[in-house]
C-alpha cells in the first residue's frame, strides 16, 4: 500500500482569511475599496512573513484603520 501525503495550503488559506477580514473591516469603517484592498495586502503580508499571528495581524490593522478614520473625520476628510 502506498501513502500519499497531500499538501494542504493552510497558511495561504489563513492569509486569505486575514486579508478578507481586514478588507471587510476597512469597508465598514468607511474606507474606499482601493484603501481597503491595500490594508488587506499589508495585513496578509505581515502574517505570511511571520511577523505576527493571524489574529494579531487583523487586530493591529483594524486598530490602525480605526485611528486613521478618527483622525480623518476630525479633520473633515474622507478616506
PEFEN-V906011 format. One record per pair of residues at least 6 apart in sequence whose ideal C-beta (glycine too) atoms are under 6 Angstrom apart, sorted by the first residue. I is the first residue (numbers start at 1). J is the second residue. Records with the same first field share a line. If there is no record, write none. Layout:
# PEFEN-V906011
I = J ; J
This chain:
# PEFEN-V906011
14 = 54
15 = 44 ; 47 ; 48
18 = 43 ; 44 ; 47 ; 54 ; 57 ; 58
19 = 40 ; 44
21 = 58
22 = 39 ; 40 ; 43 ; 58 ; 61
23 = 36 ; 40
25 = 62
26 = 36 ; 39 ; 65
27 = 36
29 = 65 ; 69
30 = 79
31 = 79
32 = 79
35 = 79
39 = 61 ; 65
43 = 57 ; 61
46 = 52 ; 57
47 = 54 ; 57
72 = 79
